[in-house]
Amino acid sequence: MAKLWAIIEALYVGKSLKNPQKWKNLQTALNGGLLTVFLALGKLLPDTMHLTDADLYQIAEAAGIIGVMLNGYFTHATSDKVGIKPRSR
């Protein structure tokens, strides 16, 4: 539970993940063509899976949506200068 809280807490202004450079490198890798690799691998799968081009594009689209969410998270979680402002009490 503590790890889950740390993931959420990293989104607040003034907080960040431990070792943000490692996470920024991961974010760059995700942005740099991981989806293209998945799509290319999908085209190389054997025909026994019966995946059409439309199926592959739907898989790539779903991966893209997940990638956009991860990109937003890593953008905020790897910097202590941006993020969610704590609620005023």
KOLGURO-264349 format. One record per residue (C-alpha): residue number from 1; chain; y, z, x. Coordinates in pm, whole numbers, plus 50000, padded with zeros to 5 digits. Layout:
+-------+--------+-------+-------+-------+
: nuvex : drenfi :     v :     w :     u :
+-------+--------+-------+-------+-------+
:   NUM :      A :     Y :     Z :     X :
...
+-------+--------+-------+-------+-------+
//
This chain:
+-------+--------+-------+-------+-------+
: nuvex : drenfi :     v :     w :     u :
+-------+--------+-------+-------+-------+
:     1 :      A : 50000 : 50000 : 50000 :
:     2 :      A : 50234 : 50071 : 50291 :
:     3 :      A : 50193 : 49714 : 50419 :
:     4 :      A : 50277 : 49572 : 50077 :
:     5 :      A : 50591 : 49786 : 50064 :
:     6 :      A : 50689 : 49668 : 50415 :
:     7 :      A : 50659 : 49305 : 50298 :
:     8 :      A : 50891 : 49377 : 50005 :
:     9 :      A : 51128 : 49599 : 50203 :
:    10 :      A : 51184 : 49318 : 50457 :
:    11 :      A : 51377 : 49129 : 50189 :
:    12 :      A : 51661 : 49383 : 50183 :
:    13 :      A : 51984 : 49335 : 50379 :
:    14 :      A : 51960 : 49521 : 50710 :
:    15 :      A : 51578 : 49503 : 50720 :
:    16 :      A : 51341 : 49245 : 50867 :
:    17 :      A : 50976 : 49195 : 50954 :
:    18 :      A : 50848 : 49325 : 51284 :
:    19 :      A : 50846 : 49047 : 51544 :
:    20 :      A : 51067 : 48803 : 51347 :
:    21 :      A : 51033 : 48538 : 51619 :
:    22 :      A : 50658 : 48509 : 51549 :
:    23 :      A : 50725 : 48470 : 51177 :
:    24 :      A : 51002 : 48213 : 51236 :
:    25 :      A : 50757 : 48008 : 51442 :
:    26 :      A : 50508 : 48024 : 51154 :
:    27 :      A : 50781 : 47917 : 50913 :
:    28 :      A : 50864 : 47620 : 51136 :
:    29 :      A : 50498 : 47519 : 51146 :
:    30 :      A : 50480 : 47532 : 50766 :
:    31 :      A : 50795 : 47321 : 50737 :
:    32 :      A : 50687 : 47085 : 51012 :
:    33 :      A : 50407 : 46901 : 50843 :
:    34 :      A : 50127 : 47129 : 50735 :
:    35 :      A : 50133 : 46964 : 50393 :
:    36 :      A : 50106 : 46622 : 50552 :
:    37 :      A : 49802 : 46738 : 50746 :
:    38 :      A : 49637 : 46862 : 50425 :
:    39 :      A : 49704 : 46532 : 50251 :
:    40 :      A : 49565 : 46335 : 50545 :
:    41 :      A : 49254 : 46554 : 50554 :
:    42 :      A : 49210 : 46499 : 50183 :
:    43 :      A : 49200 : 46125 : 50238 :
:    44 :      A : 48927 : 46174 : 50500 :
:    45 :      A : 48701 : 46380 : 50273 :
:    46 :      A : 48376 : 46215 : 50173 :
:    47 :      A : 48375 : 46021 : 49847 :
:    48 :      A : 48116 : 46262 : 49706 :
:    49 :      A : 48402 : 46490 : 49602 :
:    50 :      A : 48541 : 46217 : 49374 :
:    51 :      A : 48905 : 46307 : 49440 :
:    52 :      A : 49151 : 46045 : 49325 :
:    53 :      A : 49491 : 45988 : 49480 :
:    54 :      A : 49640 : 46171 : 49181 :
:    55 :      A : 49417 : 46472 : 49253 :
:    56 :      A : 49526 : 46475 : 49616 :
:    57 :      A : 49891 : 46455 : 49520 :
:    58 :      A : 49849 : 46744 : 49276 :
:    59 :      A : 49687 : 46952 : 49549 :
:    60 :      A : 49970 : 46860 : 49788 :
:    61 :      A : 50227 : 46944 : 49521 :
:    62 :      A : 50074 : 47286 : 49459 :
:    63 :      A : 50068 : 47351 : 49834 :
:    64 :      A : 50432 : 47238 : 49848 :
:    65 :      A : 50533 : 47487 : 49580 :
:    66 :      A : 50360 : 47766 : 49770 :
:    67 :      A : 50528 : 47643 : 50090 :
:    68 :      A : 50873 : 47655 : 49930 :
:    69 :      A : 50812 : 48012 : 49815 :
:    70 :      A : 50691 : 48116 : 50162 :
:    71 :      A : 50987 : 47938 : 50322 :
:    72 :      A : 51230 : 48135 : 50106 :
:    73 :      A : 51052 : 48458 : 50185 :
:    74 :      A : 51046 : 48399 : 50562 :
:    75 :      A : 51411 : 48291 : 50563 :
:    76 :      A : 51512 : 48628 : 50421 :
:    77 :      A : 51244 : 48850 : 50573 :
:    78 :      A : 51305 : 48744 : 50933 :
:    79 :      A : 51674 : 48824 : 50937 :
:    80 :      A : 51847 : 49155 : 50886 :
:    81 :      A : 52172 : 48972 : 50799 :
:    82 :      A : 52062 : 48816 : 50469 :
:    83 :      A : 51864 : 48945 : 50178 :
:    84 :      A : 51876 : 49150 : 49863 :
:    85 :      A : 52150 : 49408 : 49842 :
:    86 :      A : 52023 : 49752 : 49744 :
:    87 :      A : 52117 : 49868 : 49397 :
:    88 :      A : 52419 : 50098 : 49375 :
:    89 :      A : 52336 : 50435 : 49231 :
+-------+--------+-------+-------+-------+
//
